[in-house]
Amino acid sequence: MEKKQTLTNEQALEPQNIEFHVSYLDADSGRIEHEEFSDRAAAERFANAQLNDEESWAVVDVVALQPALQPGQQQGRAQQLVA
């Protein structure tokens, strides 16, 4: 019997095309802050370091990066005008 491997969305993306964004509550200012990482382990370490008390929270999001457009290349998105 042949095993099929299912990839998660993160695994299907090329490593150079993703970032890890950490959103967290800064306990000192009371504001929600954001940090970006290219490495999942570093993002998770940072997020864990923000969990100082029971009011603290942090979320790690995987973000797919869009490749930069080359000069003369058009963006493939249409715009719609709304009156």
PDB file of N, CA, C and O in Angstrom:
ATOM      1  N   MET A   1       0.845  -1.164   0.000  1.00  0.00           N
ATOM      2  CA  MET A   1       0.000   0.000   0.000  1.00  0.00           C
ATOM      3  C   MET A   1       0.899   1.239   0.000  1.00  0.00           C
ATOM      4  O   MET A   1       1.880   1.298   0.741  1.00  0.00           O
ATOM      5  N   GLU A   2       0.564   2.216  -0.824  1.00  0.00           N
ATOM      6  CA  GLU A   2       1.373   3.419  -0.974  1.00  0.00           C
ATOM      7  C   GLU A   2       0.879   4.503  -0.018  1.00  0.00           C
ATOM      8  O   GLU A   2      -0.319   4.772   0.061  1.00  0.00           O
ATOM      9  N   LYS A   3       1.812   5.121   0.706  1.00  0.00           N
ATOM     10  CA  LYS A   3       1.456   6.194   1.629  1.00  0.00           C
ATOM     11  C   LYS A   3       1.451   7.518   0.877  1.00  0.00           C
ATOM     12  O   LYS A   3       2.339   7.789   0.069  1.00  0.00           O
ATOM     13  N   LYS A   4       0.451   8.330   1.149  1.00  0.00           N
ATOM     14  CA  LYS A   4       0.403   9.678   0.584  1.00  0.00           C
ATOM     15  C   LYS A   4       0.727  10.660   1.689  1.00  0.00           C
ATOM     16  O   LYS A   4       0.226  10.549   2.808  1.00  0.00           O
ATOM     17  N   GLN A   5       1.563  11.614   1.363  1.00  0.00           N
ATOM     18  CA  GLN A   5       1.953  12.613   2.347  1.00  0.00           C
ATOM     19  C   GLN A   5       1.187  13.894   2.072  1.00  0.00           C
ATOM     20  O   GLN A   5       1.184  14.386   0.944  1.00  0.00           O
ATOM     21  N   THR A   6       0.544  14.434   3.082  1.00  0.00           N
ATOM     22  CA  THR A   6      -0.191  15.672   2.956  1.00  0.00           C
ATOM     23  C   THR A   6       0.663  16.798   3.524  1.00  0.00           C
ATOM     24  O   THR A   6       1.148  16.719   4.652  1.00  0.00           O
ATOM     25  N   LEU A   7       0.837  17.844   2.725  1.00  0.00           N
ATOM     26  CA  LEU A   7       1.624  18.988   3.166  1.00  0.00           C
ATOM     27  C   LEU A   7       0.700  20.063   3.716  1.00  0.00           C
ATOM     28  O   LEU A   7      -0.380  20.306   3.177  1.00  0.00           O
ATOM     29  N   THR A   8       1.134  20.701   4.789  1.00  0.00           N
ATOM     30  CA  THR A   8       0.399  21.856   5.281  1.00  0.00           C
ATOM     31  C   THR A   8       0.696  23.021   4.351  1.00  0.00           C
ATOM     32  O   THR A   8       1.607  22.949   3.526  1.00  0.00           O
ATOM     33  N   ASN A   9      -0.071  24.092   4.484  1.00  0.00           N
ATOM     34  CA  ASN A   9       0.160  25.273   3.649  1.00  0.00           C
ATOM     35  C   ASN A   9       1.577  25.794   3.811  1.00  0.00           C
ATOM     36  O   ASN A   9       2.200  26.211   2.835  1.00  0.00           O
ATOM     37  N   GLU A  10       2.086  25.774   5.021  1.00  0.00           N
ATOM     38  CA  GLU A  10       3.440  26.268   5.284  1.00  0.00           C
ATOM     39  C   GLU A  10       4.486  25.388   4.593  1.00  0.00           C
ATOM     40  O   GLU A  10       5.439  25.907   4.013  1.00  0.00           O
ATOM     41  N   GLN A  11       4.317  24.073   4.650  1.00  0.00           N
ATOM     42  CA  GLN A  11       5.282  23.172   4.052  1.00  0.00           C
ATOM     43  C   GLN A  11       5.272  23.276   2.534  1.00  0.00           C
ATOM     44  O   GLN A  11       6.303  23.058   1.898  1.00  0.00           O
ATOM     45  N   ALA A  12       4.130  23.605   1.943  1.00  0.00           N
ATOM     46  CA  ALA A  12       4.025  23.698   0.495  1.00  0.00           C
ATOM     47  C   ALA A  12       4.713  24.946  -0.035  1.00  0.00           C
ATOM     48  O   ALA A  12       5.075  24.989  -1.211  1.00  0.00           O
ATOM     49  N   LEU A  13       4.905  25.963   0.799  1.00  0.00           N
ATOM     50  CA  LEU A  13       5.556  27.200   0.376  1.00  0.00           C
ATOM     51  C   LEU A  13       7.066  27.032   0.415  1.00  0.00           C
ATOM     52  O   LEU A  13       7.601  26.292   1.240  1.00  0.00           O
ATOM     53  N   GLU A  14       7.733  27.717  -0.472  1.00  0.00           N
ATOM     54  CA  GLU A  14       9.187  27.725  -0.457  1.00  0.00           C
ATOM     55  C   GLU A  14       9.654  28.500   0.772  1.00  0.00           C
ATOM     56  O   GLU A  14       9.064  29.534   1.086  1.00  0.00           O
ATOM     57  N   PRO A  15      10.690  28.044   1.483  1.00  0.00           N
ATOM     58  CA  PRO A  15      11.141  28.726   2.704  1.00  0.00           C
ATOM     59  C   PRO A  15      11.509  30.192   2.488  1.00  0.00           C
ATOM     60  O   PRO A  15      11.325  31.004   3.395  1.00  0.00           O
ATOM     61  N   GLN A  16      12.025  30.550   1.313  1.00  0.00           N
ATOM     62  CA  GLN A  16      12.406  31.937   1.083  1.00  0.00           C
ATOM     63  C   GLN A  16      11.191  32.813   0.791  1.00  0.00           C
ATOM     64  O   GLN A  16      11.330  34.032   0.694  1.00  0.00           O
ATOM     65  N   ASN A  17      10.003  32.222   0.649  1.00  0.00           N
ATOM     66  CA  ASN A  17       8.800  32.983   0.336  1.00  0.00           C
ATOM     67  C   ASN A  17       7.858  33.138   1.522  1.00  0.00           C
ATOM     68  O   ASN A  17       6.698  33.508   1.342  1.00  0.00           O
ATOM     69  N   ILE A  18       8.336  32.864   2.726  1.00  0.00           N
ATOM     70  CA  ILE A  18       7.496  33.032   3.902  1.00  0.00           C
ATOM     71  C   ILE A  18       8.232  33.806   4.992  1.00  0.00           C
ATOM     72  O   ILE A  18       9.461  33.797   5.073  1.00  0.00           O
ATOM     73  N   GLU A  19       7.442  34.470   5.821  1.00  0.00           N
ATOM     74  CA  GLU A  19       7.937  35.137   7.021  1.00  0.00           C
ATOM     75  C   GLU A  19       7.047  34.708   8.171  1.00  0.00           C
ATOM     76  O   GLU A  19       5.962  34.162   7.969  1.00  0.00           O
ATOM     77  N   PHE A  20       7.515  34.958   9.360  1.00  0.00           N
ATOM     78  CA  PHE A  20       6.750  34.665  10.559  1.00  0.00           C
ATOM     79  C   PHE A  20       6.531  35.982  11.292  1.00  0.00           C
ATOM     80  O   PHE A  20       7.487  36.622  11.731  1.00  0.00           O
ATOM     81  N   HIS A  21       5.272  36.381  11.423  1.00  0.00           N
ATOM     82  CA  HIS A  21       4.927  37.637  12.083  1.00  0.00           C
ATOM     83  C   HIS A  21       4.400  37.328  13.479  1.00  0.00           C
ATOM     84  O   HIS A  21       3.510  36.496  13.653  1.00  0.00           O
ATOM     85  N   VAL A  22       4.961  38.009  14.462  1.00  0.00           N
ATOM     86  CA  VAL A  22       4.522  37.839  15.845  1.00  0.00           C
ATOM     87  C   VAL A  22       3.769  39.093  16.259  1.00  0.00           C
ATOM     88  O   VAL A  22       4.313  40.196  16.212  1.00  0.00           O
ATOM     89  N   SER A  23       2.526  38.923  16.661  1.00  0.00           N
ATOM     90  CA  SER A  23       1.724  39.999  17.245  1.00  0.00           C
ATOM     91  C   SER A  23       1.627  39.693  18.732  1.00  0.00           C
ATOM     92  O   SER A  23       1.392  38.551  19.126  1.00  0.00           O
ATOM     93  N   TYR A  24       1.812  40.724  19.558  1.00  0.00           N
ATOM     94  CA  TYR A  24       1.816  40.489  21.007  1.00  0.00           C
ATOM     95  C   TYR A  24       1.390  41.745  21.747  1.00  0.00           C
ATOM     96  O   TYR A  24       1.463  42.852  21.214  1.00  0.00           O
ATOM     97  N   LEU A  25       0.951  41.559  22.964  1.00  0.00           N
ATOM     98  CA  LEU A  25       0.588  42.676  23.826  1.00  0.00           C
ATOM     99  C   LEU A  25       1.824  43.120  24.585  1.00  0.00           C
ATOM    100  O   LEU A  25       2.398  42.350  25.355  1.00  0.00           O
ATOM    101  N   ASP A  26       2.239  44.374  24.364  1.00  0.00           N
ATOM    102  CA  ASP A  26       3.363  44.949  25.105  1.00  0.00           C
ATOM    103  C   ASP A  26       2.826  45.400  26.463  1.00  0.00           C
ATOM    104  O   ASP A  26       2.084  46.379  26.548  1.00  0.00           O
ATOM    105  N   ALA A  27       3.197  44.695  27.509  1.00  0.00           N
ATOM    106  CA  ALA A  27       2.664  44.966  28.846  1.00  0.00           C
ATOM    107  C   ALA A  27       3.041  46.356  29.346  1.00  0.00           C
ATOM    108  O   ALA A  27       2.283  46.957  30.109  1.00  0.00           O
ATOM    109  N   ASP A  28       4.190  46.878  28.936  1.00  0.00           N
ATOM    110  CA  ASP A  28       4.625  48.193  29.411  1.00  0.00           C
ATOM    111  C   ASP A  28       3.769  49.316  28.846  1.00  0.00           C
ATOM    112  O   ASP A  28       3.385  50.228  29.579  1.00  0.00           O
ATOM    113  N   SER A  29       3.463  49.263  27.550  1.00  0.00           N
ATOM    114  CA  SER A  29       2.705  50.338  26.920  1.00  0.00           C
ATOM    115  C   SER A  29       1.217  50.025  26.809  1.00  0.00           C
ATOM    116  O   SER A  29       0.409  50.931  26.605  1.00  0.00           O
ATOM    117  N   GLY A  30       0.844  48.744  26.942  1.00  0.00           N
ATOM    118  CA  GLY A  30      -0.551  48.357  26.781  1.00  0.00           C
ATOM    119  C   GLY A  30      -0.983  48.316  25.323  1.00  0.00           C
ATOM    120  O   GLY A  30      -2.176  48.235  25.028  1.00  0.00           O
ATOM    121  N   ARG A  31      -0.013  48.371  24.405  1.00  0.00           N
ATOM    122  CA  ARG A  31      -0.303  48.385  22.969  1.00  0.00           C
ATOM    123  C   ARG A  31       0.001  47.029  22.341  1.00  0.00           C
ATOM    124  O   ARG A  31       0.825  46.263  22.842  1.00  0.00           O
ATOM    125  N   ILE A  32      -0.680  46.753  21.240  1.00  0.00           N
ATOM    126  CA  ILE A  32      -0.379  45.561  20.457  1.00  0.00           C
ATOM    127  C   ILE A  32       0.776  45.900  19.527  1.00  0.00           C
ATOM    128  O   ILE A  32       0.711  46.882  18.788  1.00  0.00           O
ATOM    129  N   GLU A  33       1.820  45.105  19.557  1.00  0.00           N
ATOM    130  CA  GLU A  33       3.023  45.334  18.757  1.00  0.00           C
ATOM    131  C   GLU A  33       3.214  44.177  17.783  1.00  0.00           C
ATOM    132  O   GLU A  33       2.581  43.129  17.919  1.00  0.00           O
ATOM    133  N   HIS A  34       4.089  44.374  16.799  1.00  0.00           N
ATOM    134  CA  HIS A  34       4.358  43.362  15.774  1.00  0.00           C
ATOM    135  C   HIS A  34       5.857  43.263  15.525  1.00  0.00           C
ATOM    136  O   HIS A  34       6.560  44.274  15.536  1.00  0.00           O
ATOM    137  N   GLU A  35       6.340  42.062  15.303  1.00  0.00           N
ATOM    138  CA  GLU A  35       7.728  41.805  14.921  1.00  0.00           C
ATOM    139  C   GLU A  35       7.710  40.792  13.783  1.00  0.00           C
ATOM    140  O   GLU A  35       6.815  39.950  13.712  1.00  0.00           O
ATOM    141  N   GLU A  36       8.703  40.870  12.887  1.00  0.00           N
ATOM    142  CA  GLU A  36       8.798  39.947  11.758  1.00  0.00           C
ATOM    143  C   GLU A  36      10.080  39.132  11.862  1.00  0.00           C
ATOM    144  O   GLU A  36      11.131  39.656  12.230  1.00  0.00           O
ATOM    145  N   PHE A  37       9.986  37.836  11.532  1.00  0.00           N
ATOM    146  CA  PHE A  37      11.124  36.934  11.583  1.00  0.00           C
ATOM    147  C   PHE A  37      11.158  36.087  10.318  1.00  0.00           C
ATOM    148  O   PHE A  37      10.116  35.801   9.728  1.00  0.00           O
ATOM    149  N   SER A  38      12.342  35.691   9.909  1.00  0.00           N
ATOM    150  CA  SER A  38      12.472  34.791   8.762  1.00  0.00           C
ATOM    151  C   SER A  38      12.572  33.336   9.226  1.00  0.00           C
ATOM    152  O   SER A  38      12.531  32.419   8.406  1.00  0.00           O
ATOM    153  N   ASP A  39      12.704  33.126  10.527  1.00  0.00           N
ATOM    154  CA  ASP A  39      12.894  31.795  11.098  1.00  0.00           C
ATOM    155  C   ASP A  39      11.781  31.488  12.100  1.00  0.00           C
ATOM    156  O   ASP A  39      11.535  32.275  13.014  1.00  0.00           O
ATOM    157  N   ARG A  40      11.111  30.350  11.931  1.00  0.00           N
ATOM    158  CA  ARG A  40      10.005  29.983  12.826  1.00  0.00           C
ATOM    159  C   ARG A  40      10.470  29.834  14.270  1.00  0.00           C
ATOM    160  O   ARG A  40       9.800  30.312  15.185  1.00  0.00           O
ATOM    161  N   ALA A  41      11.598  29.183  14.486  1.00  0.00           N
ATOM    162  CA  ALA A  41      12.073  28.958  15.852  1.00  0.00           C
ATOM    163  C   ALA A  41      12.326  30.287  16.565  1.00  0.00           C
ATOM    164  O   ALA A  41      11.986  30.431  17.739  1.00  0.00           O
ATOM    165  N   ALA A  42      12.917  31.253  15.872  1.00  0.00           N
ATOM    166  CA  ALA A  42      13.176  32.564  16.471  1.00  0.00           C
ATOM    167  C   ALA A  42      11.859  33.273  16.791  1.00  0.00           C
ATOM    168  O   ALA A  42      11.737  33.909  17.838  1.00  0.00           O
ATOM    169  N   ALA A  43      10.885  33.168  15.906  1.00  0.00           N
ATOM    170  CA  ALA A  43       9.582  33.793  16.139  1.00  0.00           C
ATOM    171  C   ALA A  43       8.907  33.176  17.365  1.00  0.00           C
ATOM    172  O   ALA A  43       8.340  33.892  18.191  1.00  0.00           O
ATOM    173  N   GLU A  44       8.966  31.861  17.482  1.00  0.00           N
ATOM    174  CA  GLU A  44       8.339  31.198  18.629  1.00  0.00           C
ATOM    175  C   GLU A  44       9.055  31.515  19.934  1.00  0.00           C
ATOM    176  O   GLU A  44       8.409  31.668  20.970  1.00  0.00           O
ATOM    177  N   ARG A  45      10.391  31.618  19.898  1.00  0.00           N
ATOM    178  CA  ARG A  45      11.134  32.001  21.109  1.00  0.00           C
ATOM    179  C   ARG A  45      10.739  33.412  21.543  1.00  0.00           C
ATOM    180  O   ARG A  45      10.519  33.668  22.727  1.00  0.00           O
ATOM    181  N   PHE A  46      10.652  34.324  20.573  1.00  0.00           N
ATOM    182  CA  PHE A  46      10.271  35.700  20.886  1.00  0.00           C
ATOM    183  C   PHE A  46       8.859  35.742  21.470  1.00  0.00           C
ATOM    184  O   PHE A  46       8.612  36.412  22.472  1.00  0.00           O
ATOM    185  N   ALA A  47       7.930  35.011  20.826  1.00  0.00           N
ATOM    186  CA  ALA A  47       6.548  34.994  21.308  1.00  0.00           C
ATOM    187  C   ALA A  47       6.484  34.453  22.738  1.00  0.00           C
ATOM    188  O   ALA A  47       5.787  35.020  23.579  1.00  0.00           O
ATOM    189  N   ASN A  48       7.194  33.378  23.017  1.00  0.00           N
ATOM    190  CA  ASN A  48       7.200  32.801  24.369  1.00  0.00           C
ATOM    191  C   ASN A  48       7.777  33.764  25.394  1.00  0.00           C
ATOM    192  O   ASN A  48       7.333  33.793  26.542  1.00  0.00           O
ATOM    193  N   ALA A  49       8.772  34.557  24.980  1.00  0.00           N
ATOM    194  CA  ALA A  49       9.385  35.520  25.900  1.00  0.00           C
ATOM    195  C   ALA A  49       8.421  36.648  26.271  1.00  0.00           C
ATOM    196  O   ALA A  49       8.619  37.318  27.284  1.00  0.00           O
ATOM    197  N   GLN A  50       7.384  36.864  25.465  1.00  0.00           N
ATOM    198  CA  GLN A  50       6.416  37.924  25.742  1.00  0.00           C
ATOM    199  C   GLN A  50       5.351  37.506  26.745  1.00  0.00           C
ATOM    200  O   GLN A  50       4.579  38.342  27.215  1.00  0.00           O
ATOM    201  N   LEU A  51       5.301  36.221  27.077  1.00  0.00           N
ATOM    202  CA  LEU A  51       4.269  35.706  27.981  1.00  0.00           C
ATOM    203  C   LEU A  51       4.733  35.825  29.428  1.00  0.00           C
ATOM    204  O   LEU A  51       5.184  34.852  30.032  1.00  0.00           O
ATOM    205  N   ASN A  52       4.617  37.031  29.971  1.00  0.00           N
ATOM    206  CA  ASN A  52       5.136  37.326  31.301  1.00  0.00           C
ATOM    207  C   ASN A  52       4.123  37.130  32.427  1.00  0.00           C
ATOM    208  O   ASN A  52       4.509  36.833  33.558  1.00  0.00           O
ATOM    209  N   ASP A  53       2.831  37.292  32.133  1.00  0.00           N
ATOM    210  CA  ASP A  53       1.805  37.127  33.159  1.00  0.00           C
ATOM    211  C   ASP A  53       0.528  36.602  32.513  1.00  0.00           C
ATOM    212  O   ASP A  53       0.504  36.337  31.311  1.00  0.00           O
ATOM    213  N   GLU A  54      -0.526  36.453  33.299  1.00  0.00           N
ATOM    214  CA  GLU A  54      -1.745  35.849  32.760  1.00  0.00           C
ATOM    215  C   GLU A  54      -2.484  36.768  31.787  1.00  0.00           C
ATOM    216  O   GLU A  54      -3.363  36.297  31.066  1.00  0.00           O
ATOM    217  N   GLU A  55      -2.162  38.045  31.743  1.00  0.00           N
ATOM    218  CA  GLU A  55      -2.769  38.977  30.803  1.00  0.00           C
ATOM    219  C   GLU A  55      -2.017  39.016  29.461  1.00  0.00           C
ATOM    220  O   GLU A  55      -2.530  39.553  28.479  1.00  0.00           O
ATOM    221  N   SER A  56      -0.823  38.457  29.422  1.00  0.00           N
ATOM    222  CA  SER A  56       0.017  38.509  28.220  1.00  0.00           C
ATOM    223  C   SER A  56      -0.460  37.515  27.171  1.00  0.00           C
ATOM    224  O   SER A  56      -1.025  36.470  27.498  1.00  0.00           O
ATOM    225  N   TRP A  57      -0.225  37.855  25.903  1.00  0.00           N
ATOM    226  CA  TRP A  57      -0.512  36.942  24.808  1.00  0.00           C
ATOM    227  C   TRP A  57       0.396  37.263  23.635  1.00  0.00           C
ATOM    228  O   TRP A  57       0.905  38.376  23.510  1.00  0.00           O
ATOM    229  N   ALA A  58       0.591  36.269  22.776  1.00  0.00           N
ATOM    230  CA  ALA A  58       1.394  36.430  21.558  1.00  0.00           C
ATOM    231  C   ALA A  58       0.908  35.413  20.534  1.00  0.00           C
ATOM    232  O   ALA A  58       0.547  34.290  20.886  1.00  0.00           O
ATOM    233  N   VAL A  59       0.901  35.814  19.261  1.00  0.00           N
ATOM    234  CA  VAL A  59       0.446  34.959  18.168  1.00  0.00           C
ATOM    235  C   VAL A  59       1.507  34.970  17.079  1.00  0.00           C
ATOM    236  O   VAL A  59       2.012  36.031  16.712  1.00  0.00           O
ATOM    237  N   VAL A  60       1.853  33.772  16.550  1.00  0.00           N
ATOM    238  CA  VAL A  60       2.789  33.652  15.433  1.00  0.00           C
ATOM    239  C   VAL A  60       1.982  33.314  14.187  1.00  0.00           C
ATOM    240  O   VAL A  60       1.290  32.296  14.154  1.00  0.00           O
ATOM    241  N   ASP A  61       2.066  34.166  13.153  1.00  0.00           N
ATOM    242  CA  ASP A  61       1.385  33.937  11.879  1.00  0.00           C
ATOM    243  C   ASP A  61       2.413  33.647  10.801  1.00  0.00           C
ATOM    244  O   ASP A  61       3.473  34.270  10.760  1.00  0.00           O
ATOM    245  N   VAL A  62       2.096  32.694   9.924  1.00  0.00           N
ATOM    246  CA  VAL A  62       2.925  32.406   8.754  1.00  0.00           C
ATOM    247  C   VAL A  62       2.384  33.258   7.617  1.00  0.00           C
ATOM    248  O   VAL A  62       1.198  33.190   7.293  1.00  0.00           O
ATOM    249  N   VAL A  63       3.265  34.068   7.004  1.00  0.00           N
ATOM    250  CA  VAL A  63       2.849  34.991   5.956  1.00  0.00           C
ATOM    251  C   VAL A  63       3.579  34.653   4.668  1.00  0.00           C
ATOM    252  O   VAL A  63       4.808  34.604   4.635  1.00  0.00           O
ATOM    253  N   ALA A  64       2.815  34.420   3.606  1.00  0.00           N
ATOM    254  CA  ALA A  64       3.401  34.163   2.279  1.00  0.00           C
ATOM    255  C   ALA A  64       3.775  35.499   1.657  1.00  0.00           C
ATOM    256  O   ALA A  64       2.953  36.412   1.585  1.00  0.00           O
ATOM    257  N   LEU A  65       5.014  35.606   1.209  1.00  0.00           N
ATOM    258  CA  LEU A  65       5.488  36.842   0.592  1.00  0.00           C
ATOM    259  C   LEU A  65       5.202  36.832  -0.904  1.00  0.00           C
ATOM    260  O   LEU A  65       5.303  35.797  -1.563  1.00  0.00           O
ATOM    261  N   GLN A  66       4.850  37.982  -1.420  1.00  0.00           N
ATOM    262  CA  GLN A  66       4.646  38.143  -2.858  1.00  0.00           C
ATOM    263  C   GLN A  66       5.981  38.500  -3.487  1.00  0.00           C
ATOM    264  O   GLN A  66       6.697  39.348  -2.953  1.00  0.00           O
ATOM    265  N   PRO A  67       6.339  37.882  -4.605  1.00  0.00           N
ATOM    266  CA  PRO A  67       7.587  38.256  -5.264  1.00  0.00           C
ATOM    267  C   PRO A  67       7.508  39.697  -5.772  1.00  0.00           C
ATOM    268  O   PRO A  67       6.446  40.158  -6.191  1.00  0.00           O
ATOM    269  N   ALA A  68       8.635  40.396  -5.730  1.00  0.00           N
ATOM    270  CA  ALA A  68       8.691  41.779  -6.202  1.00  0.00           C
ATOM    271  C   ALA A  68       8.513  41.810  -7.716  1.00  0.00           C
ATOM    272  O   ALA A  68       9.018  40.944  -8.431  1.00  0.00           O
ATOM    273  N   LEU A  69       7.789  42.819  -8.191  1.00  0.00           N
ATOM    274  CA  LEU A  69       7.608  42.977  -9.632  1.00  0.00           C
ATOM    275  C   LEU A  69       8.885  43.517 -10.256  1.00  0.00           C
ATOM    276  O   LEU A  69       9.532  44.405  -9.701  1.00  0.00           O
ATOM    277  N   GLN A  70       9.236  42.980 -11.397  1.00  0.00           N
ATOM    278  CA  GLN A  70      10.389  43.465 -12.147  1.00  0.00           C
ATOM    279  C   GLN A  70       9.974  44.723 -12.913  1.00  0.00           C
ATOM    280  O   GLN A  70       8.791  44.883 -13.212  1.00  0.00           O
ATOM    281  N   PRO A  71      10.913  45.624 -13.240  1.00  0.00           N
ATOM    282  CA  PRO A  71      10.576  46.821 -14.006  1.00  0.00           C
ATOM    283  C   PRO A  71       9.864  46.442 -15.304  1.00  0.00           C
ATOM    284  O   PRO A  71      10.314  45.557 -16.032  1.00  0.00           O
ATOM    285  N   GLY A  72       8.753  47.118 -15.585  1.00  0.00           N
ATOM    286  CA  GLY A  72       7.990  46.845 -16.794  1.00  0.00           C
ATOM    287  C   GLY A  72       6.975  45.733 -16.642  1.00  0.00           C
ATOM    288  O   GLY A  72       6.163  45.519 -17.542  1.00  0.00           O
ATOM    289  N   GLN A  73       6.997  45.013 -15.519  1.00  0.00           N
ATOM    290  CA  GLN A  73       6.057  43.919 -15.289  1.00  0.00           C
ATOM    291  C   GLN A  73       4.786  44.488 -14.666  1.00  0.00           C
ATOM    292  O   GLN A  73       4.855  45.321 -13.762  1.00  0.00           O
ATOM    293  N   GLN A  74       3.629  44.041 -15.146  1.00  0.00           N
ATOM    294  CA  GLN A  74       2.374  44.550 -14.639  1.00  0.00           C
ATOM    295  C   GLN A  74       1.839  43.657 -13.533  1.00  0.00           C
ATOM    296  O   GLN A  74       2.041  42.443 -13.536  1.00  0.00           O
ATOM    297  N   GLN A  75       1.164  44.276 -12.603  1.00  0.00           N
ATOM    298  CA  GLN A  75       0.553  43.545 -11.506  1.00  0.00           C
ATOM    299  C   GLN A  75      -0.675  42.816 -12.042  1.00  0.00           C
ATOM    300  O   GLN A  75      -1.436  43.391 -12.820  1.00  0.00           O
ATOM    301  N   GLY A  76      -0.881  41.574 -11.646  1.00  0.00           N
ATOM    302  CA  GLY A  76      -1.956  40.749 -12.167  1.00  0.00           C
ATOM    303  C   GLY A  76      -3.293  40.942 -11.477  1.00  0.00           C
ATOM    304  O   GLY A  76      -4.148  40.061 -11.564  1.00  0.00           O
ATOM    305  N   ARG A  77      -3.503  42.037 -10.807  1.00  0.00           N
ATOM    306  CA  ARG A  77      -4.739  42.272 -10.072  1.00  0.00           C
ATOM    307  C   ARG A  77      -5.547  43.357 -10.770  1.00  0.00           C
ATOM    308  O   ARG A  77      -4.986  44.373 -11.181  1.00  0.00           O
ATOM    309  N   ALA A  78      -6.825  43.163 -10.906  1.00  0.00           N
ATOM    310  CA  ALA A  78      -7.701  44.162 -11.527  1.00  0.00           C
ATOM    311  C   ALA A  78      -8.231  45.083 -10.442  1.00  0.00           C
ATOM    312  O   ALA A  78      -8.392  44.680  -9.290  1.00  0.00           O
ATOM    313  N   GLN A  79      -8.496  46.311 -10.818  1.00  0.00           N
ATOM    314  CA  GLN A  79      -9.077  47.266  -9.888  1.00  0.00           C
ATOM    315  C   GLN A  79     -10.520  47.518 -10.270  1.00  0.00           C
ATOM    316  O   GLN A  79     -10.864  47.526 -11.452  1.00  0.00           O
ATOM    317  N   GLN A  80     -11.360  47.723  -9.279  1.00  0.00           N
ATOM    318  CA  GLN A  80     -12.762  47.967  -9.523  1.00  0.00           C
ATOM    319  C   GLN A  80     -13.114  49.290  -8.878  1.00  0.00           C
ATOM    320  O   GLN A  80     -12.796  49.525  -7.713  1.00  0.00           O
ATOM    321  N   LEU A  81     -13.777  50.159  -9.640  1.00  0.00           N
ATOM    322  CA  LEU A  81     -14.213  51.450  -9.112  1.00  0.00           C
ATOM    323  C   LEU A  81     -15.588  51.283  -8.518  1.00  0.00           C
ATOM    324  O   LEU A  81     -16.451  50.627  -9.102  1.00  0.00           O
ATOM    325  N   VAL A  82     -15.795  51.876  -7.355  1.00  0.00           N
ATOM    326  CA  VAL A  82     -17.094  51.824  -6.686  1.00  0.00           C
ATOM    327  C   VAL A  82     -17.587  53.240  -6.550  1.00  0.00           C
ATOM    328  O   VAL A  82     -16.882  54.105  -6.031  1.00  0.00           O
ATOM    329  N   ALA A  83     -18.809  53.485  -7.020  1.00  0.00           N
ATOM    330  CA  ALA A  83     -19.387  54.839  -6.962  1.00  0.00           C
ATOM    331  C   ALA A  83     -20.134  55.032  -5.667  1.00  0.00           C
ATOM    332  O   ALA A  83     -20.690  56.104  -5.429  1.00  0.00           O
TER     333      ALA A  83
END
